[in-house]
Amino acid sequence: MKSCYENFKKENRIKLFGHEDAGKEEDSRLSSYYYKTVQYEDVMSDIGLQIVMGEKGTGKSALLKMAYIDCEKCDIVPIWIRLDDLSELYSDILRDDDLYSLKTLWKKAISKMIIMNLVSNMNFIKRDDCEKAVSWAYNYGYKERDFISRATQILKPIYENYAKIDGDLTCGEHHILPRFLKKRQIRIFLDDFDLDWQGKASDIKRVKSLLLSLSDMTSDMKGVSARIALRTDVYEMIRLEEFSDKFESSLIKCKWNNQEIMIALAKRICTYFNEEFDESILDDPSNLQYNIAKYLELVFVPKFDRSTKVWADAPTHRVIYSLIRRKPRDMVKLCYSVAEEAYNKKLDKIDASCFLAVLENYSGERFKDLVNEYKKQMPLIDKLLMAMAPTRSEMESKQVERYVYSTQELYEKIKGIQNNISVNMYTPDRENMGMADFHQIAHFLYKVGFITERKRNMSGKIERVYYDEKPYLLEINVGDKGYSWEIHPAYRGALATGASDNWQNTLRIDEDN
């Protein structure tokens, strides 16, 4: 299909680039374009408990949802649980601070949710029987090793009586209970259980008790498996606990490299244009970028113009992945913005002018995302980040490398900021907020992705390392292992001091590895 500017109007942008939160995408559409990485294979394995760890925007929910969809096609009965599903029970969990009591509360709540999901379609007709089954799960079933067997004994007669009344059990979600009665396997998917995370000691204990509960249930209850998504910074704080070695084999890191994100983008574009994506190109690494770029050219110009004031002749796909923090959600948001610009200009393809027009707003939005995500843990994070902008002397002395720091330069800059701002934050060792030292602030900036590591390889290209790859760096007794630090390009526009700042010149697309 030939590209034209009508493809970029609002109603088509979502169809073209996908939902910015792929976990909320329609099942059929998500299935049509989802790129299944090795992490998907791990989630679909027979291992009882799997913890999907990744930064916000890396597709944890989408990964769980894709596995949930595909579980519906096999023998396992999938059950989706979000934190707000436990609203009636969660208040008790919030009030408790005893680890073993918390474990019991989690087990009771999850067991109750399992049965509630299984009987949900019969609740109107067999209300009393269903309520008794739910009550059994909450009061007794949660501690029974033969939970699945006992649940089957309780639910089978309810289902049989319901079948006599209803008759047609083949439509909608009626198949869930009979499948359970036949296969006796359940997989629970838990998402958004770190929504209220602040990094306090009580938060750590709450998530710790949840993981221990899931570990007990998936090991003790035959036929029960679980998949839970957690943010990287949440799990890394839990990792400091003495029990965390139990979960090392259960950990799945939800992360993307630049090529994988471009593949995901190419598959979405192909889905929109009803073009078949040639899976065989994935087997040819040497030509992969070239082959992916051909699909992107359905909507993007292949390169920036030579006349462009910055990034002249830069391949468009390289510009995209230099700005997106290795996050699929960033890719979608950037594509939305440049597509809107192309629509307003009535362009058939998205060109360099579209990118340059949206950079400042895009950077400001990513800055707001970061502040909103971590403001509870560090209330003055916005002031801290704005203070990281290059000073006048840094702009004069470092010029295009004014966003790059050695470890010592980073520490000195933070110390200077602390002279003007009292930076408080929650840490794992205390319940109340306390003053952060420069080591803690530096590691926090690395952890949240505001700064990344960088060094030049033998060929002169810049190699970048993100927190999820080497989380221990910048800790007090570890150091930098020879890396320097840079503020991620996605935030530089938000830190710019004006039109004359020309921060775009600090990003050398041709130097990226």
C-alpha positions in Angstrom: 0.0 0.0 0.0 1.3 3.4 -0.9 2.0 5.8 2.0 0.1 9.1 2.2 -0.5 11.7 4.9 -3.9 10.2 5.7 -2.1 7.3 7.4 -0.8 9.7 10.0 -4.1 11.1 11.3 -5.0 10.4 14.9 -7.2 7.4 14.4 -4.6 5.7 12.2 -1.6 6.5 14.3 -2.6 4.0 16.9 -3.3 1.4 14.2 0.1 2.1 12.6 2.4 2.2 15.6 0.3 0.3 18.2 -1.0 1.3 21.6 1.6 3.1 23.7 0.7 0.6 26.5 0.7 -2.6 24.5 -0.7 -4.4 27.6 -4.0 -2.5 26.8 -4.0 -3.4 23.1 -6.8 -5.6 21.7 -5.8 -9.2 21.9 -6.1 -9.9 18.2 -4.0 -6.9 17.2 -1.3 -7.5 19.9 -1.0 -11.1 18.6 -0.7 -9.9 15.0 2.3 -7.7 15.6 4.0 -8.8 18.8 7.7 -9.6 18.4 8.4 -12.7 20.6 11.9 -12.4 22.0 13.7 -15.0 24.1 12.0 -13.6 27.2 8.6 -14.7 25.8 9.9 -18.3 25.6 11.0 -18.1 29.2 7.6 -16.8 30.3 5.9 -19.7 28.5 8.2 -22.3 30.1 7.0 -24.9 32.7 8.9 -23.2 35.5 6.5 -22.6 38.4 7.4 -19.0 39.3 8.8 -16.4 36.9 9.5 -12.8 37.8 9.5 -10.4 34.8 11.8 -7.5 35.7 12.1 -4.4 33.6 12.0 -0.6 33.7 8.7 1.2 33.1 7.9 1.2 29.4 9.9 -1.8 28.5 6.8 -4.0 27.8 6.4 -6.1 30.9 2.6 -5.9 30.8 2.6 -6.7 27.1 4.9 -9.7 27.6 2.6 -11.0 30.3 -0.5 -10.3 28.2 0.9 -12.1 25.2 1.7 -15.1 27.4 -1.8 -14.9 28.9 -3.4 -14.9 25.4 -1.3 -17.9 24.3 -2.1 -19.8 27.5 -5.7 -19.7 26.6 -4.8 -21.8 23.5 -3.2 -24.6 25.5 -4.0 -26.7 28.5 -3.2 -24.1 31.2 -6.0 -21.9 32.5 -4.7 -18.3 32.8 -6.0 -15.9 35.5 -5.1 -12.2 35.4 -4.8 -10.4 38.7 -4.1 -6.7 39.1 -3.5 -4.9 42.4 -6.8 -3.1 42.2 -8.6 -6.5 42.0 -7.5 -7.0 45.6 -8.9 -3.6 46.8 -11.1 -5.1 49.5 -8.2 -7.2 50.9 -5.3 -4.9 50.3 -6.1 -2.6 53.2 -5.3 -5.4 55.6 -2.0 -6.0 53.8 -1.1 -2.3 54.1 -1.8 -2.3 57.8 0.3 -5.4 58.6 4.1 -5.3 59.1 4.8 -8.9 60.2 6.4 -10.9 57.4 4.6 -14.2 58.1 1.3 -12.6 58.6 1.7 -10.8 55.3 2.5 -14.0 53.6 -0.7 -15.5 54.9 -2.8 -12.5 53.8 -1.3 -12.7 50.3 -2.0 -16.4 50.0 -5.6 -15.9 51.2 -6.2 -13.0 48.7 -4.7 -14.8 45.7 -6.5 -18.1 46.5 -9.8 -16.2 46.7 -9.1 -14.4 43.4 -8.4 -17.8 41.7 -11.8 -19.2 42.7 -13.6 -15.9 42.0 -12.3 -16.0 38.4 -13.3 -19.6 37.9 -16.9 -19.1 39.1 -17.4 -15.6 37.8 -19.7 -16.7 35.0 -22.0 -18.7 37.3 -22.3 -16.2 40.1 -25.7 -14.9 39.1 -27.4 -18.3 38.9 -25.4 -20.3 41.6 -24.6 -17.3 43.9 -24.7 -19.1 47.3 -22.7 -22.1 46.1 -20.1 -19.8 44.5 -19.8 -17.7 47.6 -19.2 -20.8 49.7 -16.4 -21.9 47.2 -14.8 -18.4 47.5 -15.1 -18.5 51.2 -13.4 -21.9 51.3 -10.5 -20.6 49.3 -10.0 -17.6 51.5 -10.4 -19.3 54.9 -9.0 -22.8 54.3 -7.9 -23.5 50.7 -4.9 -21.2 50.7 -3.0 -23.5 53.1 -3.9 -26.8 51.4 -1.2 -28.5 49.3 -3.9 -30.2 47.3 -5.6 -26.9 46.6 -6.3 -27.8 42.9 -7.7 -31.2 43.8 -9.9 -29.8 46.5 -11.1 -26.9 44.3 -12.0 -29.4 41.7 -14.1 -31.4 44.1 -15.9 -28.3 45.3 -16.5 -26.7 41.8 -17.4 -29.8 39.8 -20.9 -30.2 41.2 -21.5 -26.5 41.0 -20.6 -26.5 37.4 -22.7 -29.6 36.6 -25.8 -28.0 38.2 -25.1 -24.8 36.3 -24.8 -26.7 33.0 -28.3 -28.2 33.5 -29.7 -24.7 33.9 -27.7 -22.8 31.3 -27.2 -25.4 28.7 -24.9 -23.5 26.4 -21.4 -23.5 27.9 -19.4 -23.0 24.7 -19.5 -19.3 24.3 -17.7 -16.4 26.0 -15.6 -17.3 29.0 -17.6 -20.4 30.0 -14.8 -22.6 28.9 -12.5 -21.5 31.8 -14.1 -23.7 34.5 -14.6 -26.9 32.4 -11.0 -26.5 31.2 -9.8 -26.2 34.7 -11.8 -29.3 35.8 -10.3 -31.3 33.0 -6.7 -30.1 32.9 -6.3 -29.0 36.6 -3.6 -26.4 35.8 -3.7 -22.7 36.6 -1.3 -19.9 35.8 -1.8 -16.6 37.5 -0.5 -13.4 36.0 0.1 -10.6 38.4 0.6 -7.0 37.0 0.9 -3.5 38.5 1.7 -4.8 42.0 4.4 -2.0 42.3 2.1 0.9 41.6 2.2 2.4 45.1 6.0 1.7 45.5 8.0 4.4 47.4 11.0 2.4 48.3 10.3 2.4 52.1 11.2 -0.5 54.3 7.5 -1.4 54.5 7.2 -1.4 50.7 10.1 -3.9 50.5 8.6 -6.1 53.1 5.2 -6.1 51.3 6.7 -7.1 48.0 9.1 -9.6 49.6 6.2 -11.3 51.4 4.3 -11.4 48.0 7.2 -13.2 46.3 7.7 -15.6 49.1 3.9 -16.4 49.0 4.0 -17.1 45.3 7.1 -19.2 45.8 5.3 -21.3 48.4 2.1 -21.6 46.4 3.9 -22.6 43.1 6.1 -25.2 44.8 3.5 -26.6 47.3 0.3 -26.6 45.2 0.6 -28.9 42.2 -0.8 -27.4 39.1 -0.3 -23.7 40.2 2.2 -21.5 38.4 2.7 -17.7 38.5 4.1 -14.9 36.5 4.6 -11.5 38.1 5.9 -8.2 36.6 8.1 -5.9 38.7 10.0 -2.7 37.9 13.8 -3.1 37.9 14.4 -0.6 40.7 11.8 -2.4 42.9 13.4 -5.8 42.4 16.9 -4.5 42.9 15.9 -3.1 46.3 14.3 -6.4 47.2 17.5 -8.1 46.0 19.4 -6.7 49.0 17.4 -9.0 51.2 18.9 -12.3 52.4 16.2 -14.4 50.8 16.6 -13.1 47.3 18.9 -15.9 46.1 15.8 -18.1 46.0 14.6 -16.2 43.0 17.7 -15.9 40.8 16.7 -18.8 38.6 13.1 -17.3 38.3 14.2 -13.9 37.0 13.4 -12.8 33.5 14.9 -9.5 32.4 12.5 -7.7 30.1 14.9 -5.6 28.1 15.4 -4.7 24.4 18.3 -3.8 22.2 17.9 -1.3 19.4 17.5 -3.9 16.7 14.7 -5.7 18.6 12.8 -2.4 18.9 13.2 -1.7 15.2 11.9 -5.2 14.5 8.9 -4.5 16.7 8.3 -1.2 14.9 8.6 -2.9 11.5 6.1 -5.6 12.4 3.6 -3.0 13.5 4.0 -1.1 10.2 3.6 -4.3 8.2 0.4 -5.2 10.1 -1.1 -1.8 9.3 -0.3 -2.1 5.6 -1.2 -5.8 5.4 2.3 -6.5 4.3 3.8 -9.8 5.2 6.9 -9.5 7.5 9.6 -11.8 6.3 10.7 -13.7 9.4 13.7 -15.1 7.6 15.5 -11.8 7.7 16.0 -12.4 11.4 18.4 -15.2 10.6 20.8 -12.9 8.7 22.4 -10.6 11.3 24.8 -9.0 8.8 21.9 -7.5 6.7 19.3 -7.2 9.5 19.4 -3.4 9.8 19.2 -3.0 6.0 16.2 -5.4 5.8 14.4 -3.8 8.7 14.9 -0.3 7.2 13.1 -1.3 4.1 9.9 -1.9 6.1 10.3 1.4 7.9 10.6 3.2 4.6 6.9 2.6 4.1 6.4 5.6 6.5 9.8 7.2 7.1 12.3 8.7 4.8 15.5 6.5 4.9 17.8 9.3 5.9 17.8 12.9 7.1 18.5 15.5 4.5 22.0 16.7 3.8 20.8 20.2 4.3 19.5 19.4 7.8 21.1 21.6 10.5 21.9 18.5 12.6 22.2 14.8 12.0 22.6 15.3 8.2 22.6 12.1 6.3 21.8 10.1 9.5 19.8 7.0 8.9 16.3 7.6 10.4 16.2 4.4 12.3 19.4 5.4 14.1 17.9 8.8 15.1 14.9 6.9 16.5 16.8 4.5 18.7 19.2 7.2 19.9 16.2 9.0 21.5 14.1 6.2 23.0 16.0 4.8 26.1 15.6 1.3 24.7 12.0 1.3 25.6 9.2 0.3 23.2 6.8 2.8 24.8 9.3 5.6 24.0 9.4 4.4 20.4 5.6 4.6 20.1 5.4 8.0 21.7 8.1 9.4 19.4 6.4 7.9 16.4 3.0 9.4 17.4 4.6 12.8 17.7 6.4 12.8 14.3 3.4 11.2 12.6 1.2 14.0 13.9 3.7 16.6 12.5 3.7 14.8 9.2 -0.1 14.9 9.1 -0.2 18.6 9.8 2.3 19.2 7.0 0.4 16.8 4.7 3.6 14.8 4.1 3.4 11.3 2.6 6.4 10.2 4.7 7.9 11.3 8.0 11.0 13.3 7.4 13.8 15.1 9.3 11.6 18.3 9.7 9.1 16.2 11.7 11.7 15.0 14.1 13.3 18.4 14.7 9.9 20.0 15.2 8.9 17.7 18.1 12.2 17.2 19.9 11.7 19.7 22.6 8.2 18.6 23.5 9.2 14.9 23.3 12.1 15.5 25.7 9.9 17.4 28.1 7.4 14.6 28.2 10.1 12.0 28.9 11.4 14.3 31.7 7.8 14.4 33.2 7.5 10.6 32.9 10.7 10.2 35.0 9.6 12.8 37.6 6.1 11.2 37.9 7.5 7.7 38.2 10.0 8.5 41.1 8.6 11.5 42.8 7.2 9.5 45.7 10.7 8.0 46.4 12.4 11.4 45.9 10.1 14.4 46.2 12.6 16.9 44.8 13.6 14.8 41.9 12.5 17.5 39.4 14.7 20.1 41.0 17.6 17.7 41.2 17.3 16.8 37.5 17.0 20.4 36.3 20.1 21.2 38.3 22.0 18.6 36.3 21.7 20.9 33.3 25.2 22.1 32.0 26.4 25.3 33.6 27.7 28.1 31.5 31.3 27.2 32.3 30.6 23.5 31.3 29.1 24.7 28.0 32.1 26.8 27.2 34.8 24.2 28.3 33.2 20.9 27.3 31.0 22.1 24.4 29.6 19.0 22.6 30.5 16.8 25.6 28.8 19.0 28.1 26.4 16.2 29.1 29.3 13.8 29.7 31.1 13.3 33.0 33.8 11.3 34.5 32.8 9.7 37.8 34.7 12.3 39.8 33.1 15.1 37.7 29.7 13.6 38.4 30.3 13.4 42.1 31.5 17.1 42.2 28.4 18.2 40.2 26.1 16.5 42.6 27.9 17.9 45.7 27.5 21.4 44.2 23.8 20.8 43.7 23.5 19.6 47.3 24.8 23.0 48.4 21.5 24.5 47.1 19.0 21.6 47.4 18.4 19.2 50.3 17.8 15.9 48.5 15.8 13.4 50.6 14.8 10.0 49.5 13.5 6.6 50.8 16.1 3.9 51.1 15.8 0.2 51.9 17.2 0.5 55.4 14.6 2.9 56.8 10.9 3.6 56.9 11.2 7.4 56.9 12.7 9.6 54.3 16.3 10.7 55.0 19.0 12.9 53.5 20.8 11.3 50.6 24.6 11.5 50.2 26.2 12.1 46.8 26.9 8.3 46.3 23.2 7.5 46.7 22.2 10.3 44.4 24.6 9.3 41.7 23.4 5.7 41.9 19.8 6.8 41.9 20.4 8.8 38.7 21.9 5.7 37.1 19.1 3.4 38.4 16.3 5.6 37.0 18.0 5.9 33.6 18.7 9.6 33.7 22.4 8.9 33.2 23.9 5.9 31.3 27.5 4.6 31.1 29.6 5.1 28.0 33.0 4.3 26.7 34.6 4.3 23.3 35.5 0.9 21.8 38.5 0.0 19.7 36.8 1.4 16.6 36.0 4.7 18.2 32.2 4.0 18.4 30.4 4.7 21.7 29.1 1.8 23.7 26.4 2.5 26.2 25.4 0.4 29.2 22.1 0.7 31.1 21.3 0.0 34.7 19.6 -3.3 34.0 22.8 -4.6 32.4 25.2 -3.6 35.3 23.2 -2.5 38.3 26.1 -2.6 40.7 28.1 0.2 39.2 28.3 3.5 41.0 27.8 1.7 44.3 30.2 3.0 47.0 32.6 0.1 46.9 32.4 -0.7 43.2 33.1 2.4 41.1 32.8 2.9 37.4 34.9 0.1 35.8 36.4 2.5 33.4 33.2 4.0 32.1 32.2 7.7 32.0 28.6 8.9 32.4 26.3 10.9 30.2 22.8 12.3 30.5 20.6 10.4 28.2 19.7 12.3 25.0 16.0 11.9 25.6 16.3 14.4 28.5 18.6 17.0 27.0 15.9 19.0 25.3 14.2 19.4 28.7 17.4 20.7 30.2 18.2 23.1 27.3 18.5 26.8 28.3 17.0 28.2 25.1 17.0 28.1 21.3 20.7 29.0 21.2 21.6 25.9 23.3 21.7 23.6 20.3 21.8 20.5 22.5 21.2 18.4 19.4 24.8 18.9 18.5 25.8 16.9 21.6 24.3 13.8 20.1 26.6 12.3 17.4 24.4 9.8 15.6 27.4 8.5 13.6 29.4 7.7 16.7 26.8 5.3 18.2 27.7 1.7 18.1 
